[in-house]
Amino acid sequence: MTRISGIDPERADKPIRAVLEAQARKWGAPLLNHLIYARRPTIFRGARGMWGGLEGSSLIPAELAALVNRRVAALNGCVF
């Protein structure tokens, strides 16, 4: 459980809601960190820009990025 509550996806701006809906289709629910980022749309866009840049740069293969995400989640006590 997070100490900071995320937003209600239904009340998000249309572009943010589209991202959260895509996450729900892929993962079963929006990612909790994105629900928190969405409290401040500028932070949300910045975080999404970072992930989009990493994915688009091809510097980190998708398989490695997935492993890094899981390792970071484990280190943070997330049950990802």
Steps between C-alpha positions, in 0.01 A plus 500: 500500500633841407516789745384739228176414331481504123235665291175347382572411133146601403574857611834531318558722199431321171868435400586371848185288510599344166836391644337362815242311293776349285679387816177346628462303178860380514549444875144467632510839676681832468848496653493654847799726439322650197189565708719699738688680219163596354430719805729747320457478122838663434674231706293232326604626157864520612502143629328371187748697288790333680360150446413581139852631443656186647278277289561704185876526542556125471794541740341257742343187350137447608590172670769668711272792587238251626761328719625833635142607581437177688827529692432861600146405604637216715756731662217742583283227649252512213325176410515592130 
